[in-house]
Amino acid sequence: MTRKVPKKIYLTEDQMPRQWYNMRADLKEQHAPYLHPGTLQPIKTEELFPIFCEELAKQEMNNTDRFIDIPEEVQNFYKIFRPSPVIRAYELEKLLDTPAKIYYKFEGNNTSGSHKLNSAAAQVYYAKQQGLTGLTTETGAGQWGTALAMACAYYGLDLTVFMVRVSSEQKPYRKAVMETFGAKVIPSPSNTTEVGRAILAEFPETGGSLGCAISEAIELATHSSGYRYVLGSVLNQVLLHQSIIGLEAKQQMEMIDEYPDIVIGCAGGGSNLGGLMAAFLADKLAGKANPYFIAVEPASCPSFTRGRYAYDFCDTGKVTPLSKMYTLGSGFMPSPNHAGGLRYHGMSPLLSKLYHDGLLDKAVAVEQSKVFDAATLFARVETILPAPESAHAIRTAIDEALRCKETGEAKTILFGLTGTGNYDMQAYMDYKAGRMNDYIPTDEELAAGFATLPKIPGIQ
Ligand SMILES: Cc1ncc(COP(=O)(O)O)c(C=O)c1O
C-alpha cells in the first residue's frame, strides 16, 4: 500500500518563517495590564528596562504589530537546529487501532532537548545587541537553562542559572551540560541571595520551585551591572518567539493537505502551547477554521483547572510585575512531580485570557503515572523517548484518539512533542519500579496557596 503522507514532513531552510506572529495584534481584547509591584499601577515599558533587555521589554508590551521580523542572526542560529519535522504517528495509530490521524511537531532535536532554544536564541541575541555582558535565569527541568547556556556560548555572554533544587538532584547530568556550555549553576533556594536565604529560613527542607528560582535570578541580575534577567516561559515575548513552532507546523500540514481538528500542548508557563496554537488561532479568529485547543497540565500543579483567574506575582519573592493569570498563588509549593517544567504556580497571562474567553477551548489535568504509561507506550512504537512534560500532551493525544475509536471519527490531531527525556531516567526508573507518586493537592492546600494572592484595592 502506498502512503500518501510521508512519515516526516520537512520544510527546507528557505521555507522557514522569517517573522514571528504576534497573536495579540489580532485579539479583540488584550489581557489585563501588568501592574507595578510597588505602585500597583499599570506598568510602562521603560519600567521593565531594569529587569529585561529593552527590545524584549518592547516585545512584551507590543500588541499592535501582527508580525515581527526575526533578525537575520537569529534566523542563522535557528538554521542550526530548525526547521523541525512534523511527524505522522503511524505506529501509534496502529497500536491504538484508531481512525484518528495523529501528527506531532518534534522540537527535541537539539542538545537542549526542547523547544526552549527557540526563545533562548532570540533573547540572548537582543541582550548582546544591547551590549550586556551577562544574564541570569531560573530552570526547572533544566531544558531552559541548557538552551540558554547554548545560546550564551554561541553569542559569548556569561550566564548564571538558578536550578530548582529537586531537579538539580534528580538530574545531575543536566547541570553538567550547562556547565560544559560555560554556565554557572546554583541549586535554588540558595544562600547566595537575600530572597533565597529568607525562603530557606522559612522552609529549610524545601526542594525549591520555579517561583523561588525566578526571585533569586532577578535579585542577582538587578544587583550586577551589565546583567539582565531572562525568562523561558509565561511572558508574551516568549510566546512570540515560540510562534515559529506553529507557523512551521501550519505550512507542513498544508503541504500534505491536512488541517488539525485538535491541537494539544502541555502547559507549564504556556510557551510551547502558545507557540504551537498561534498560527491556527489566527485562522480561528478570522473565522477560517475552528481548531479545538487543549492545554494539558499535571494534576499535582493544576493552575488552569483548579486555579483562580486573578492578579498574582510570577515569583515567590514577590518582586516581579503582577499579572492576571490562572494561578495557584505564588506561595503554592507543588509536590516534587517529575515534570519539573510544569511545576509552576501560574500561567501565561495571554493563554489565561484566551482560556477565560473560550478561545483556548479546554484544559485537562493528568496524573503522573498515567503520563508515564503514555510516554512508555509512545517511546516503544515511535522510538523517541519523550520528556515527562511532553508526555502530558501524548497522554491527551492518546485519549482523544481513543475517543475517536469509540465514535468512529477520523479526526486530525496535532500535538507538540516539546522535548526528549534522555536526562529524565530517574523518573522512568521510578515509574518502572512502581515508585511514582500521584499526589493531588487537597482543597485545603490550594486554599493556603490562594491566601497568598495579593490584595489590590479596587481590583481584588
Ligand atoms: C520539554 C518541555 N516541555 C514543556 C515545558 C513547559 O514549558 P512551556 O509551558 O513554557 O512550554 C518545559 C519547561 O521546562 C519543557 O522543558
The ligand as a Gaussian input file, in Angstrom:
#p B3LYP/6-31G(d) Opt

LIG

0 1
 C       10.352000      19.686000      27.345000
 C        9.497000      20.741000      27.958000
 N        8.209000      20.842000      27.539000
 C        7.381000      21.750000      28.072000
 C        7.791000      22.613000      29.051000
 C        6.784000      23.565000      29.624000
 O        7.042000      24.890000      29.346000
 P        6.048000      25.770000      28.499000
 O        4.696000      25.619000      29.100000
 O        6.586000      27.141000      28.622000
 O        6.112000      25.291000      27.099000
 C        9.119000      22.572000      29.501000
 C        9.593000      23.530000      30.522000
 O       10.658000      23.435000      31.048000
 C        9.983000      21.618000      28.937000
 O       11.250000      21.525000      29.323000

